[in-house]
Amino acid sequence: MRGRLTAVRSTVVEDIDAAIVRDPASGSRLETALTSPGLQAIWVHRVAHSMWQRGGRWRLPARLTAQTARSLTGVEIHPGATIGRRFFIDHGMGVVIGETAEVGDDVMIYHGVTLGGRSMERVKRHPTVGDGVTIGAGARVLGPIWIGDEAQIGANAVVVRDVPPAAVATGIPATVRFPTKNDLDPYADPAVYI
């Protein structure tokens, strides 16, 4: 039990520190923990996901826990979704992450992002997002597609095809480009602004 509590504490501190690094408006660890709806939604999701994985009679409490988090934070994460370490949702409101979505480590998304499905079948129907990905405000990433490590998805982009590692996807429908050696600032392109 003591080892489990130590692991939970370590994860919470790791999440807070990741938020502080990625959000210039954040303050102390306490302030960030108390005022970041994205962090709070992630923490509740981890509890709900643990229940979901148990299956059977735990599925309903997992869904109710997720719905409570949605009501309080404005972030909807299905308890079946798999979320990696140091995941940060900035601003939070309007984020939707579907049941079969998989999100890697060190991912950052902004408000209004949807990791959604394009099928009503009970199959893998949501995106798989690699490590170190940034997804801009209002982006829609739809279907069982793959977003490669360190990719960037621009604000309001609609992504329905795979995005290779280290690529930038912008527009509706999203087009993919690779930053050149001359691109010193990855946010120099206004289409990627978040």
Beta strands, then each sheet from edge to edge (+ up, - down):
strand 1: 76-77
strand 2: 82-83
strand 3: 88-90
strand 4: 96-97
strand 5: 102-103
strand 6: 108-110
strand 7: 114-116
strand 8: 128-129
strand 9: 134-135
strand 10: 140-142
strand 11: 146-147
strand 12: 152-153
strand 13: 158-159
strand 14: 168-170
strand 15: 175-177
sheet 1: 1+ 4+ 7+ 10+ 13+
sheet 2: 2+ 5+ 8+ 11+
sheet 3: 3+ 6+ 9+ 12+ 14+ 15-
end
